[in-house]
């Protein structure tokens, strides 16, 4: 005769379920600040490898729904990255609070 013992298993809910981030990388980041010197402007971002950002990728910079420029990622760490400005709309500057979204294309 077999005796089957059943016990309740308590499991915690993974953070990606409860915080709404989902299983996939966001492919976006927010601008923390812009270091502007005479020679170069470096855009510091609040996401990095964890959000799918990597060196060499390009991203569009937005303020609200308006695209204001394009950057290229030149340094990435787990939770932060840095980019250089490739193009900027006339009379616009990239500021803290703007956000970037990776540029993707479909090969069909």
LUMRO-879732 format. One record per residue: x, y, z of N, C-alpha, C in turn; residue number from 1. Coordinates in steps of 0.1 Angstrom, whole numbers, plus 5000, padded with zeros to 4 digits. Layout:
! residues N
<r><n_c1>X</n_c1><n_c2>Y</n_c2><n_c3>Z</n_c3><ca_c1>X</ca_c1><ca_c2>Y</ca_c2><ca_c3>Z</ca_c3><c_c1>X</c_c1><c_c2>Y</c_c2><c_c3>Z</c_c3><k>NUM</k></r>
...
//
This chain:
! residues 108
<r><n_c1>5008</n_c1><n_c2>4988</n_c2><n_c3>5000</n_c3><ca_c1>5000</ca_c1><ca_c2>5000</ca_c2><ca_c3>5000</ca_c3><c_c1>5009</c_c1><c_c2>5012</c_c2><c_c3>5000</c_c3><k>1</k></r>
<r><n_c1>5005</n_c1><n_c2>5022</n_c2><n_c3>4992</n_c3><ca_c1>5013</ca_c1><ca_c2>5035</ca_c2><ca_c3>4991</ca_c3><c_c1>5005</c_c1><c_c2>5046</c_c2><c_c3>4998</c_c3><k>2</k></r>
<r><n_c1>5013</n_c1><n_c2>5054</n_c2><n_c3>5005</n_c3><ca_c1>5007</ca_c1><ca_c2>5065</ca_c2><ca_c3>5012</ca_c3><c_c1>5012</c_c1><c_c2>5078</c_c2><c_c3>5005</c_c3><k>3</k></r>
<r><n_c1>5003</n_c1><n_c2>5086</n_c2><n_c3>5000</n_c3><ca_c1>5007</ca_c1><ca_c2>5098</ca_c2><ca_c3>4993</ca_c3><c_c1>5005</c_c1><c_c2>5110</c_c2><c_c3>5003</c_c3><k>4</k></r>
<r><n_c1>5016</n_c1><n_c2>5117</n_c2><n_c3>5005</n_c3><ca_c1>5016</ca_c1><ca_c2>5128</ca_c2><ca_c3>5013</ca_c3><c_c1>5015</c_c1><c_c2>5141</c_c2><c_c3>5005</c_c3><k>5</k></r>
<r><n_c1>5006</n_c1><n_c2>5150</n_c2><n_c3>5007</n_c3><ca_c1>5005</ca_c1><ca_c2>5162</ca_c2><ca_c3>5000</ca_c3><c_c1>5007</c_c1><c_c2>5174</c_c2><c_c3>5009</c_c3><k>6</k></r>
<r><n_c1>5016</n_c1><n_c2>5182</n_c2><n_c3>5005</n_c3><ca_c1>5018</ca_c1><ca_c2>5194</ca_c2><ca_c3>5014</ca_c3><c_c1>5017</c_c1><c_c2>5207</c_c2><c_c3>5005</c_c3><k>7</k></r>
<r><n_c1>5013</n_c1><n_c2>5217</n_c2><n_c3>5011</n_c3><ca_c1>5011</ca_c1><ca_c2>5230</ca_c2><ca_c3>5003</ca_c3><c_c1>5025</c_c1><c_c2>5236</c_c2><c_c3>5001</c_c3><k>8</k></r>
<r><n_c1>5027</n_c1><n_c2>5240</n_c2><n_c3>4989</n_c3><ca_c1>5039</ca_c1><ca_c2>5246</ca_c2><ca_c3>4985</ca_c3><c_c1>5037</c_c1><c_c2>5261</c_c2><c_c3>4983</c_c3><k>9</k></r>
<r><n_c1>5045</n_c1><n_c2>5269</n_c2><n_c3>4990</n_c3><ca_c1>5044</ca_c1><ca_c2>5283</ca_c2><ca_c3>4989</ca_c3><c_c1>5055</c_c1><c_c2>5288</c_c2><c_c3>4980</c_c3><k>10</k></r>
<r><n_c1>5051</n_c1><n_c2>5295</n_c2><n_c3>4970</n_c3><ca_c1>5061</ca_c1><ca_c2>5301</ca_c2><ca_c3>4961</ca_c3><c_c1>5058</c_c1><c_c2>5316</c_c2><c_c3>4960</c_c3><k>11</k></r>
<r><n_c1>5069</n_c1><n_c2>5323</n_c2><n_c3>4959</n_c3><ca_c1>5068</ca_c1><ca_c2>5338</ca_c2><ca_c3>4957</ca_c3><c_c1>5066</c_c1><c_c2>5341</c_c2><c_c3>4943</c_c3><k>12</k></r>
<r><n_c1>5060</n_c1><n_c2>5352</n_c2><n_c3>4940</n_c3><ca_c1>5058</ca_c1><ca_c2>5356</ca_c2><ca_c3>4926</ca_c3><c_c1>5070</c_c1><c_c2>5364</c_c2><c_c3>4922</c_c3><k>13</k></r>
<r><n_c1>5076</n_c1><n_c2>5360</n_c2><n_c3>4910</n_c3><ca_c1>5088</ca_c1><ca_c2>5367</ca_c2><ca_c3>4905</ca_c3><c_c1>5085</c_c1><c_c2>5382</c_c2><c_c3>4903</c_c3><k>14</k></r>
<r><n_c1>5096</n_c1><n_c2>5390</n_c2><n_c3>4905</n_c3><ca_c1>5094</ca_c1><ca_c2>5404</ca_c2><ca_c3>4904</ca_c3><c_c1>5089</c_c1><c_c2>5409</c_c2><c_c3>4891</c_c3><k>15</k></r>
<r><n_c1>5093</n_c1><n_c2>5402</n_c2><n_c3>4880</n_c3><ca_c1>5089</ca_c1><ca_c2>5407</ca_c2><ca_c3>4866</ca_c3><c_c1>5074</c_c1><c_c2>5406</c_c2><c_c3>4864</c_c3><k>16</k></r>
<r><n_c1>5068</n_c1><n_c2>5397</n_c2><n_c3>4872</n_c3><ca_c1>5053</ca_c1><ca_c2>5396</ca_c2><ca_c3>4871</ca_c3><c_c1>5046</c_c1><c_c2>5407</c_c2><c_c3>4879</c_c3><k>17</k></r>
<r><n_c1>5051</n_c1><n_c2>5410</n_c2><n_c3>4891</n_c3><ca_c1>5044</ca_c1><ca_c2>5420</ca_c2><ca_c3>4899</ca_c3><c_c1>5048</c_c1><c_c2>5434</c_c2><c_c3>4896</c_c3><k>18</k></r>
<r><n_c1>5060</n_c1><n_c2>5437</n_c2><n_c3>4890</n_c3><ca_c1>5063</ca_c1><ca_c2>5451</ca_c2><ca_c3>4887</ca_c3><c_c1>5060</c_c1><c_c2>5455</c_c2><c_c3>4873</c_c3><k>19</k></r>
<r><n_c1>5055</n_c1><n_c2>5446</n_c2><n_c3>4865</n_c3><ca_c1>5050</ca_c1><ca_c2>5449</ca_c2><ca_c3>4852</ca_c3><c_c1>5061</c_c1><c_c2>5450</c_c2><c_c3>4841</c_c3><k>20</k></r>
<r><n_c1>5073</n_c1><n_c2>5446</n_c2><n_c3>4844</n_c3><ca_c1>5084</ca_c1><ca_c2>5447</ca_c2><ca_c3>4834</ca_c3><c_c1>5083</c_c1><c_c2>5436</c_c2><c_c3>4824</c_c3><k>21</k></r>
<r><n_c1>5077</n_c1><n_c2>5425</n_c2><n_c3>4827</n_c3><ca_c1>5076</ca_c1><ca_c2>5414</ca_c2><ca_c3>4818</ca_c3><c_c1>5089</c_c1><c_c2>5406</c_c2><c_c3>4816</c_c3><k>22</k></r>
<r><n_c1>5089</n_c1><n_c2>5396</n_c2><n_c3>4807</n_c3><ca_c1>5100</ca_c1><ca_c2>5388</ca_c2><ca_c3>4805</ca_c3><c_c1>5111</c_c1><c_c2>5393</c_c2><c_c3>4796</c_c3><k>23</k></r>
<r><n_c1>5107</n_c1><n_c2>5403</n_c2><n_c3>4788</n_c3><ca_c1>5116</ca_c1><ca_c2>5408</ca_c2><ca_c3>4778</ca_c3><c_c1>5122</c_c1><c_c2>5421</c_c2><c_c3>4782</c_c3><k>24</k></r>
<r><n_c1>5134</n_c1><n_c2>5424</n_c2><n_c3>4776</n_c3><ca_c1>5141</ca_c1><ca_c2>5436</ca_c2><ca_c3>4779</ca_c3><c_c1>5133</c_c1><c_c2>5448</c_c2><c_c3>4773</c_c3><k>25</k></r>
<r><n_c1>5134</n_c1><n_c2>5459</n_c2><n_c3>4780</n_c3><ca_c1>5126</ca_c1><ca_c2>5471</ca_c2><ca_c3>4776</ca_c3><c_c1>5132</c_c1><c_c2>5478</c_c2><c_c3>4764</c_c3><k>26</k></r>
<r><n_c1>5145</n_c1><n_c2>5476</n_c2><n_c3>4761</n_c3><ca_c1>5151</ca_c1><ca_c2>5483</ca_c2><ca_c3>4749</ca_c3><c_c1>5150</c_c1><c_c2>5498</c_c2><c_c3>4750</c_c3><k>27</k></r>
<r><n_c1>5149</n_c1><n_c2>5503</n_c2><n_c3>4762</n_c3><ca_c1>5148</ca_c1><ca_c2>5518</ca_c2><ca_c3>4764</ca_c3><c_c1>5155</c_c1><c_c2>5522</c_c2><c_c3>4777</c_c3><k>28</k></r>
<r><n_c1>5157</n_c1><n_c2>5535</n_c2><n_c3>4778</n_c3><ca_c1>5163</ca_c1><ca_c2>5540</ca_c2><ca_c3>4790</ca_c3><c_c1>5160</c_c1><c_c2>5555</c_c2><c_c3>4791</c_c3><k>29</k></r>
<r><n_c1>5162</n_c1><n_c2>5561</n_c2><n_c3>4802</n_c3><ca_c1>5160</ca_c1><ca_c2>5575</ca_c2><ca_c3>4804</ca_c3><c_c1>5173</c_c1><c_c2>5582</c_c2><c_c3>4805</c_c3><k>30</k></r>
<r><n_c1>5174</n_c1><n_c2>5594</n_c2><n_c3>4800</n_c3><ca_c1>5186</ca_c1><ca_c2>5602</ca_c2><ca_c3>4801</ca_c3><c_c1>5188</c_c1><c_c2>5607</c_c2><c_c3>4816</c_c3><k>31</k></r>
<r><n_c1>5199</n_c1><n_c2>5604</n_c2><n_c3>4822</n_c3><ca_c1>5202</ca_c1><ca_c2>5608</ca_c2><ca_c3>4835</ca_c3><c_c1>5208</c_c1><c_c2>5622</c_c2><c_c3>4834</c_c3><k>32</k></r>
<r><n_c1>5218</n_c1><n_c2>5624</n_c2><n_c3>4826</n_c3><ca_c1>5224</ca_c1><ca_c2>5638</ca_c2><ca_c3>4824</ca_c3><c_c1>5232</c_c1><c_c2>5638</c_c2><c_c3>4811</c_c3><k>33</k></r>
<r><n_c1>5236</n_c1><n_c2>5649</n_c2><n_c3>4807</n_c3><ca_c1>5245</ca_c1><ca_c2>5651</ca_c2><ca_c3>4795</ca_c3><c_c1>5257</c_c1><c_c2>5659</c_c2><c_c3>4799</c_c3><k>34</k></r>
<r><n_c1>5269</n_c1><n_c2>5652</n_c2><n_c3>4797</n_c3><ca_c1>5281</ca_c1><ca_c2>5659</ca_c2><ca_c3>4800</ca_c3><c_c1>5286</c_c1><c_c2>5665</c_c2><c_c3>4788</c_c3><k>35</k></r>
<r><n_c1>5286</n_c1><n_c2>5678</n_c2><n_c3>4787</n_c3><ca_c1>5289</ca_c1><ca_c2>5686</ca_c2><ca_c3>4775</ca_c3><c_c1>5303</c_c1><c_c2>5693</c_c2><c_c3>4777</c_c3><k>36</k></r>
<r><n_c1>5312</n_c1><n_c2>5690</n_c2><n_c3>4769</n_c3><ca_c1>5325</ca_c1><ca_c2>5697</ca_c2><ca_c3>4769</ca_c3><c_c1>5327</c_c1><c_c2>5703</c_c2><c_c3>4756</c_c3><k>37</k></r>
<r><n_c1>5338</n_c1><n_c2>5710</n_c2><n_c3>4754</n_c3><ca_c1>5341</ca_c1><ca_c2>5717</ca_c2><ca_c3>4742</ca_c3><c_c1>5342</c_c1><c_c2>5708</c_c2><c_c3>4730</c_c3><k>38</k></r>
<r><n_c1>5346</n_c1><n_c2>5695</n_c2><n_c3>4732</n_c3><ca_c1>5348</ca_c1><ca_c2>5686</ca_c2><ca_c3>4721</ca_c3><c_c1>5337</c_c1><c_c2>5676</c_c2><c_c3>4719</c_c3><k>39</k></r>
<r><n_c1>5330</n_c1><n_c2>5672</n_c2><n_c3>4730</n_c3><ca_c1>5321</ca_c1><ca_c2>5661</ca_c2><ca_c3>4729</ca_c3><c_c1>5310</c_c1><c_c2>5662</c_c2><c_c3>4739</c_c3><k>40</k></r>
<r><n_c1>5298</n_c1><n_c2>5656</n_c2><n_c3>4736</n_c3><ca_c1>5287</ca_c1><ca_c2>5655</ca_c2><ca_c3>4745</ca_c3><c_c1>5284</c_c1><c_c2>5641</c_c2><c_c3>4748</c_c3><k>41</k></r>
<r><n_c1>5285</n_c1><n_c2>5636</n_c2><n_c3>4760</n_c3><ca_c1>5282</ca_c1><ca_c2>5623</ca_c2><ca_c3>4764</ca_c3><c_c1>5269</c_c1><c_c2>5622</c_c2><c_c3>4771</c_c3><k>42</k></r>
<r><n_c1>5260</n_c1><n_c2>5614</n_c2><n_c3>4766</n_c3><ca_c1>5246</ca_c1><ca_c2>5612</ca_c2><ca_c3>4772</ca_c3><c_c1>5247</c_c1><c_c2>5600</c_c2><c_c3>4781</c_c3><k>43</k></r>
<r><n_c1>5244</n_c1><n_c2>5602</n_c2><n_c3>4794</n_c3><ca_c1>5244</ca_c1><ca_c2>5591</ca_c2><ca_c3>4804</ca_c3><c_c1>5230</c_c1><c_c2>5586</c_c2><c_c3>4806</c_c3><k>44</k></r>
<r><n_c1>5228</n_c1><n_c2>5572</n_c2><n_c3>4805</n_c3><ca_c1>5215</ca_c1><ca_c2>5566</ca_c2><ca_c3>4805</ca_c3><c_c1>5213</c_c1><c_c2>5557</c_c2><c_c3>4817</c_c3><k>45</k></r>
<r><n_c1>5201</n_c1><n_c2>5556</n_c2><n_c3>4822</n_c3><ca_c1>5198</ca_c1><ca_c2>5548</ca_c2><ca_c3>4834</ca_c3><c_c1>5196</c_c1><c_c2>5533</c_c2><c_c3>4832</c_c3><k>46</k></r>
<r><n_c1>5198</n_c1><n_c2>5528</n_c2><n_c3>4820</n_c3><ca_c1>5197</ca_c1><ca_c2>5514</ca_c2><ca_c3>4818</ca_c3><c_c1>5209</c_c1><c_c2>5509</c_c2><c_c3>4810</c_c3><k>47</k></r>
<r><n_c1>5212</n_c1><n_c2>5496</n_c2><n_c3>4810</n_c3><ca_c1>5223</ca_c1><ca_c2>5491</ca_c2><ca_c3>4802</ca_c3><c_c1>5220</c_c1><c_c2>5477</c_c2><c_c3>4797</c_c3><k>48</k></r>
<r><n_c1>5229</n_c1><n_c2>5468</n_c2><n_c3>4799</n_c3><ca_c1>5228</ca_c1><ca_c2>5454</ca_c2><ca_c3>4794</ca_c3><c_c1>5215</c_c1><c_c2>5448</c_c2><c_c3>4798</c_c3><k>49</k></r>
<r><n_c1>5210</n_c1><n_c2>5451</n_c2><n_c3>4811</n_c3><ca_c1>5198</ca_c1><ca_c2>5445</ca_c2><ca_c3>4816</ca_c3><c_c1>5186</c_c1><c_c2>5449</c_c2><c_c3>4808</c_c3><k>50</k></r>
<r><n_c1>5186</n_c1><n_c2>5460</n_c2><n_c3>4801</n_c3><ca_c1>5175</ca_c1><ca_c2>5465</ca_c2><ca_c3>4793</ca_c3><c_c1>5177</c_c1><c_c2>5462</c_c2><c_c3>4778</c_c3><k>51</k></r>
<r><n_c1>5187</n_c1><n_c2>5454</n_c2><n_c3>4774</n_c3><ca_c1>5190</ca_c1><ca_c2>5451</ca_c2><ca_c3>4760</ca_c3><c_c1>5199</c_c1><c_c2>5460</c_c2><c_c3>4753</c_c3><k>52</k></r>
<r><n_c1>5204</n_c1><n_c2>5470</n_c2><n_c3>4760</n_c3><ca_c1>5213</ca_c1><ca_c2>5480</ca_c2><ca_c3>4753</ca_c3><c_c1>5227</c_c1><c_c2>5474</c_c2><c_c3>4753</c_c3><k>53</k></r>
<r><n_c1>5234</n_c1><n_c2>5477</n_c2><n_c3>4741</n_c3><ca_c1>5248</ca_c1><ca_c2>5472</ca_c2><ca_c3>4740</ca_c3><c_c1>5256</c_c1><c_c2>5481</c_c2><c_c3>4731</c_c3><k>54</k></r>
<r><n_c1>5269</n_c1><n_c2>5481</n_c2><n_c3>4732</n_c3><ca_c1>5278</ca_c1><ca_c2>5490</ca_c2><ca_c3>4725</ca_c3><c_c1>5275</c_c1><c_c2>5488</c_c2><c_c3>4710</c_c3><k>55</k></r>
<r><n_c1>5275</n_c1><n_c2>5500</n_c2><n_c3>4703</n_c3><ca_c1>5273</ca_c1><ca_c2>5500</ca_c2><ca_c3>4688</ca_c3><c_c1>5259</c_c1><c_c2>5501</c_c2><c_c3>4684</c_c3><k>56</k></r>
<r><n_c1>5249</n_c1><n_c2>5499</n_c2><n_c3>4693</n_c3><ca_c1>5235</ca_c1><ca_c2>5501</ca_c2><ca_c3>4689</ca_c3><c_c1>5232</c_c1><c_c2>5516</c_c2><c_c3>4688</c_c3><k>57</k></r>
<r><n_c1>5222</n_c1><n_c2>5519</n_c2><n_c3>4679</n_c3><ca_c1>5218</ca_c1><ca_c2>5533</ca_c2><ca_c3>4679</ca_c3><c_c1>5204</c_c1><c_c2>5533</c_c2><c_c3>4685</c_c3><k>58</k></r>
<r><n_c1>5200</n_c1><n_c2>5545</n_c2><n_c3>4690</n_c3><ca_c1>5187</ca_c1><ca_c2>5547</ca_c2><ca_c3>4696</ca_c3><c_c1>5182</c_c1><c_c2>5561</c_c2><c_c3>4693</c_c3><k>59</k></r>
<r><n_c1>5169</n_c1><n_c2>5562</n_c2><n_c3>4692</n_c3><ca_c1>5163</ca_c1><ca_c2>5575</ca_c2><ca_c3>4690</ca_c3><c_c1>5160</c_c1><c_c2>5581</c_c2><c_c3>4703</c_c3><k>60</k></r>
<r><n_c1>5162</n_c1><n_c2>5594</n_c2><n_c3>4704</n_c3><ca_c1>5159</ca_c1><ca_c2>5602</ca_c2><ca_c3>4717</ca_c3><c_c1>5146</c_c1><c_c2>5609</c_c2><c_c3>4715</c_c3><k>61</k></r>
<r><n_c1>5137</n_c1><n_c2>5608</n_c2><n_c3>4725</n_c3><ca_c1>5124</ca_c1><ca_c2>5614</ca_c2><ca_c3>4725</ca_c3><c_c1>5122</c_c1><c_c2>5623</c_c2><c_c3>4737</c_c3><k>62</k></r>
<r><n_c1>5114</n_c1><n_c2>5633</n_c2><n_c3>4734</n_c3><ca_c1>5108</ca_c1><ca_c2>5641</ca_c2><ca_c3>4745</ca_c3><c_c1>5093</c_c1><c_c2>5641</c_c2><c_c3>4743</c_c3><k>63</k></r>
<r><n_c1>5087</n_c1><n_c2>5634</n_c2><n_c3>4752</n_c3><ca_c1>5072</ca_c1><ca_c2>5631</ca_c2><ca_c3>4749</ca_c3><c_c1>5071</c_c1><c_c2>5622</c_c2><c_c3>4737</c_c3><k>64</k></r>
<r><n_c1>5064</n_c1><n_c2>5626</n_c2><n_c3>4727</n_c3><ca_c1>5062</ca_c1><ca_c2>5618</ca_c2><ca_c3>4715</ca_c3><c_c1>5071</c_c1><c_c2>5623</c_c2><c_c3>4704</c_c3><k>65</k></r>
<r><n_c1>5078</n_c1><n_c2>5635</n_c2><n_c3>4706</n_c3><ca_c1>5086</ca_c1><ca_c2>5641</ca_c2><ca_c3>4696</ca_c3><c_c1>5100</c_c1><c_c2>5635</c_c2><c_c3>4696</c_c3><k>66</k></r>
<r><n_c1>5105</n_c1><n_c2>5630</n_c2><n_c3>4684</n_c3><ca_c1>5119</ca_c1><ca_c2>5625</ca_c2><ca_c3>4682</ca_c3><c_c1>5127</c_c1><c_c2>5637</c_c2><c_c3>4681</c_c3><k>67</k></r>
<r><n_c1>5138</n_c1><n_c2>5638</n_c2><n_c3>4690</n_c3><ca_c1>5146</ca_c1><ca_c2>5650</ca_c2><ca_c3>4689</ca_c3><c_c1>5161</c_c1><c_c2>5647</c_c2><c_c3>4685</c_c3><k>68</k></r>
<r><n_c1>5164</n_c1><n_c2>5634</n_c2><n_c3>4684</n_c3><ca_c1>5178</ca_c1><ca_c2>5631</ca_c2><ca_c3>4679</ca_c3><c_c1>5180</c_c1><c_c2>5616</c_c2><c_c3>4679</c_c3><k>69</k></r>
<r><n_c1>5193</n_c1><n_c2>5613</n_c2><n_c3>4676</n_c3><ca_c1>5198</ca_c1><ca_c2>5599</ca_c2><ca_c3>4675</ca_c3><c_c1>5211</c_c1><c_c2>5598</c_c2><c_c3>4683</c_c3><k>70</k></r>
<r><n_c1>5213</n_c1><n_c2>5587</n_c2><n_c3>4690</n_c3><ca_c1>5226</ca_c1><ca_c2>5585</ca_c2><ca_c3>4697</ca_c3><c_c1>5231</c_c1><c_c2>5571</c_c2><c_c3>4694</c_c3><k>71</k></r>
<r><n_c1>5244</n_c1><n_c2>5569</n_c2><n_c3>4696</n_c3><ca_c1>5250</ca_c1><ca_c2>5556</ca_c2><ca_c3>4695</ca_c3><c_c1>5257</c_c1><c_c2>5552</c_c2><c_c3>4708</c_c3><k>72</k></r>
<r><n_c1>5254</n_c1><n_c2>5540</n_c2><n_c3>4713</n_c3><ca_c1>5259</ca_c1><ca_c2>5536</ca_c2><ca_c3>4726</ca_c3><c_c1>5274</c_c1><c_c2>5533</c_c2><c_c3>4724</c_c3><k>73</k></r>
<r><n_c1>5282</n_c1><n_c2>5538</n_c2><n_c3>4733</n_c3><ca_c1>5296</ca_c1><ca_c2>5536</ca_c2><ca_c3>4733</ca_c3><c_c1>5302</c_c1><c_c2>5529</c_c2><c_c3>4745</c_c3><k>74</k></r>
<r><n_c1>5294</n_c1><n_c2>5528</n_c2><n_c3>4756</n_c3><ca_c1>5298</ca_c1><ca_c2>5521</ca_c2><ca_c3>4768</ca_c3><c_c1>5285</c_c1><c_c2>5516</c_c2><c_c3>4774</c_c3><k>75</k></r>
<r><n_c1>5285</n_c1><n_c2>5503</n_c2><n_c3>4778</n_c3><ca_c1>5274</ca_c1><ca_c2>5497</ca_c2><ca_c3>4786</ca_c3><c_c1>5279</c_c1><c_c2>5489</c_c2><c_c3>4797</c_c3><k>76</k></r>
<r><n_c1>5271</n_c1><n_c2>5490</n_c2><n_c3>4808</n_c3><ca_c1>5273</ca_c1><ca_c2>5482</ca_c2><ca_c3>4820</ca_c3><c_c1>5260</c_c1><c_c2>5475</c_c2><c_c3>4823</c_c3><k>77</k></r>
<r><n_c1>5259</n_c1><n_c2>5468</n_c2><n_c3>4833</n_c3><ca_c1>5247</ca_c1><ca_c2>5461</ca_c2><ca_c3>4837</ca_c3><c_c1>5235</c_c1><c_c2>5470</c_c2><c_c3>4838</c_c3><k>78</k></r>
<r><n_c1>5236</n_c1><n_c2>5481</n_c2><n_c3>4845</n_c3><ca_c1>5225</ca_c1><ca_c2>5490</ca_c2><ca_c3>4848</ca_c3><c_c1>5227</c_c1><c_c2>5504</c_c2><c_c3>4844</c_c3><k>79</k></r>
<r><n_c1>5236</n_c1><n_c2>5507</n_c2><n_c3>4835</n_c3><ca_c1>5238</ca_c1><ca_c2>5521</ca_c2><ca_c3>4830</ca_c3><c_c1>5246</c_c1><c_c2>5520</c_c2><c_c3>4817</c_c3><k>80</k></r>
<r><n_c1>5245</n_c1><n_c2>5531</n_c2><n_c3>4809</n_c3><ca_c1>5253</ca_c1><ca_c2>5532</ca_c2><ca_c3>4797</ca_c3><c_c1>5255</c_c1><c_c2>5546</c_c2><c_c3>4793</c_c3><k>81</k></r>
<r><n_c1>5264</n_c1><n_c2>5548</n_c2><n_c3>4783</n_c3><ca_c1>5267</ca_c1><ca_c2>5561</ca_c2><ca_c3>4778</ca_c3><c_c1>5266</c_c1><c_c2>5561</c_c2><c_c3>4763</c_c3><k>82</k></r>
<r><n_c1>5263</n_c1><n_c2>5572</n_c2><n_c3>4757</n_c3><ca_c1>5261</ca_c1><ca_c2>5573</ca_c2><ca_c3>4743</ca_c3><c_c1>5266</c_c1><c_c2>5587</c_c2><c_c3>4738</c_c3><k>83</k></r>
<r><n_c1>5269</n_c1><n_c2>5587</n_c2><n_c3>4725</n_c3><ca_c1>5273</ca_c1><ca_c2>5599</ca_c2><ca_c3>4718</ca_c3><c_c1>5262</c_c1><c_c2>5603</c_c2><c_c3>4709</c_c3><k>84</k></r>
<r><n_c1>5261</n_c1><n_c2>5616</n_c2><n_c3>4707</n_c3><ca_c1>5250</ca_c1><ca_c2>5622</ca_c2><ca_c3>4698</ca_c3><c_c1>5254</c_c1><c_c2>5620</c_c2><c_c3>4684</c_c3><k>85</k></r>
<r><n_c1>5246</n_c1><n_c2>5614</n_c2><n_c3>4676</n_c3><ca_c1>5249</ca_c1><ca_c2>5613</ca_c2><ca_c3>4661</ca_c3><c_c1>5242</c_c1><c_c2>5624</c_c2><c_c3>4654</c_c3><k>86</k></r>
<r><n_c1>5229</n_c1><n_c2>5626</n_c2><n_c3>4658</n_c3><ca_c1>5222</ca_c1><ca_c2>5637</ca_c2><ca_c3>4651</ca_c3><c_c1>5212</c_c1><c_c2>5643</c_c2><c_c3>4660</c_c3><k>87</k></r>
<r><n_c1>5209</n_c1><n_c2>5656</n_c2><n_c3>4658</n_c3><ca_c1>5200</ca_c1><ca_c2>5663</ca_c2><ca_c3>4667</ca_c3><c_c1>5192</c_c1><c_c2>5673</c_c2><c_c3>4659</c_c3><k>88</k></r>
<r><n_c1>5179</n_c1><n_c2>5673</n_c2><n_c3>4662</n_c3><ca_c1>5170</ca_c1><ca_c2>5682</ca_c2><ca_c3>4655</ca_c3><c_c1>5174</c_c1><c_c2>5696</c_c2><c_c3>4658</c_c3><k>89</k></r>
<r><n_c1>5173</n_c1><n_c2>5705</n_c2><n_c3>4648</n_c3><ca_c1>5177</ca_c1><ca_c2>5719</ca_c2><ca_c3>4649</ca_c3><c_c1>5170</c_c1><c_c2>5725</c_c2><c_c3>4661</c_c3><k>90</k></r>
<r><n_c1>5177</n_c1><n_c2>5733</n_c2><n_c3>4668</n_c3><ca_c1>5173</ca_c1><ca_c2>5741</ca_c2><ca_c3>4680</ca_c3><c_c1>5168</c_c1><c_c2>5732</c_c2><c_c3>4692</c_c3><k>91</k></r>
<r><n_c1>5173</n_c1><n_c2>5719</n_c2><n_c3>4692</n_c3><ca_c1>5170</ca_c1><ca_c2>5710</ca_c2><ca_c3>4703</ca_c3><c_c1>5182</c_c1><c_c2>5706</c_c2><c_c3>4711</c_c3><k>92</k></r>
<r><n_c1>5181</n_c1><n_c2>5703</n_c2><n_c3>4723</n_c3><ca_c1>5192</ca_c1><ca_c2>5698</ca_c2><ca_c3>4732</ca_c3><c_c1>5186</c_c1><c_c2>5686</c_c2><c_c3>4739</c_c3><k>93</k></r>
<r><n_c1>5195</n_c1><n_c2>5676</n_c2><n_c3>4742</n_c3><ca_c1>5191</ca_c1><ca_c2>5664</ca_c2><ca_c3>4749</ca_c3><c_c1>5192</c_c1><c_c2>5668</c_c2><c_c3>4764</c_c3><k>94</k></r>
<r><n_c1>5182</n_c1><n_c2>5665</n_c2><n_c3>4772</n_c3><ca_c1>5182</ca_c1><ca_c2>5669</ca_c2><ca_c3>4786</ca_c3><c_c1>5178</c_c1><c_c2>5657</c_c2><c_c3>4795</c_c3><k>95</k></r>
<r><n_c1>5181</n_c1><n_c2>5658</n_c2><n_c3>4808</n_c3><ca_c1>5177</ca_c1><ca_c2>5648</ca_c2><ca_c3>4817</ca_c3><c_c1>5162</c_c1><c_c2>5647</c_c2><c_c3>4817</c_c3><k>96</k></r>
<r><n_c1>5157</n_c1><n_c2>5634</n_c2><n_c3>4817</n_c3><ca_c1>5143</ca_c1><ca_c2>5632</ca_c2><ca_c3>4816</ca_c3><c_c1>5138</c_c1><c_c2>5627</c_c2><c_c3>4802</c_c3><k>97</k></r>
<r><n_c1>5146</n_c1><n_c2>5631</n_c2><n_c3>4792</n_c3><ca_c1>5143</ca_c1><ca_c2>5625</ca_c2><ca_c3>4778</ca_c3><c_c1>5145</c_c1><c_c2>5610</c_c2><c_c3>4779</c_c3><k>98</k></r>
<r><n_c1>5140</n_c1><n_c2>5603</n_c2><n_c3>4769</n_c3><ca_c1>5142</ca_c1><ca_c2>5589</ca_c2><ca_c3>4769</ca_c3><c_c1>5146</c_c1><c_c2>5584</c_c2><c_c3>4756</c_c3><k>99</k></r>
<r><n_c1>5153</n_c1><n_c2>5573</n_c2><n_c3>4756</n_c3><ca_c1>5158</ca_c1><ca_c2>5567</ca_c2><ca_c3>4743</ca_c3><c_c1>5152</c_c1><c_c2>5553</c_c2><c_c3>4741</c_c3><k>100</k></r>
<r><n_c1>5150</n_c1><n_c2>5550</n_c2><n_c3>4728</n_c3><ca_c1>5144</ca_c1><ca_c2>5537</ca_c2><ca_c3>4724</ca_c3><c_c1>5153</c_c1><c_c2>5532</c_c2><c_c3>4713</c_c3><k>101</k></r>
<r><n_c1>5158</n_c1><n_c2>5519</n_c2><n_c3>4715</n_c3><ca_c1>5166</ca_c1><ca_c2>5513</ca_c2><ca_c3>4705</ca_c3><c_c1>5160</c_c1><c_c2>5514</c_c2><c_c3>4691</c_c3><k>102</k></r>
<r><n_c1>5168</n_c1><n_c2>5516</n_c2><n_c3>4681</n_c3><ca_c1>5163</ca_c1><ca_c2>5516</ca_c2><ca_c3>4667</ca_c3><c_c1>5164</c_c1><c_c2>5501</c_c2><c_c3>4663</c_c3><k>103</k></r>
<r><n_c1>5153</n_c1><n_c2>5496</n_c2><n_c3>4658</n_c3><ca_c1>5152</ca_c1><ca_c2>5482</ca_c2><ca_c3>4653</ca_c3><c_c1>5147</c_c1><c_c2>5483</c_c2><c_c3>4639</c_c3><k>104</k></r>
<r><n_c1>5150</n_c1><n_c2>5473</n_c2><n_c3>4631</n_c3><ca_c1>5145</ca_c1><ca_c2>5472</ca_c2><ca_c3>4618</ca_c3><c_c1>5141</c_c1><c_c2>5458</c_c2><c_c3>4615</c_c3><k>105</k></r>
<r><n_c1>5132</n_c1><n_c2>5456</n_c2><n_c3>4605</n_c3><ca_c1>5127</ca_c1><ca_c2>5443</ca_c2><ca_c3>4602</ca_c3><c_c1>5133</c_c1><c_c2>5439</c_c2><c_c3>4588</c_c3><k>106</k></r>
<r><n_c1>5139</n_c1><n_c2>5428</n_c2><n_c3>4588</n_c3><ca_c1>5144</ca_c1><ca_c2>5423</ca_c2><ca_c3>4576</ca_c3><c_c1>5135</c_c1><c_c2>5413</c_c2><c_c3>4569</c_c3><k>107</k></r>
<r><n_c1>5127</n_c1><n_c2>5418</n_c2><n_c3>4560</n_c3><ca_c1>5117</ca_c1><ca_c2>5409</ca_c2><ca_c3>4554</ca_c3><c_c1>5117</c_c1><c_c2>5410</c_c2><c_c3>4539</c_c3><k>108</k></r>
//
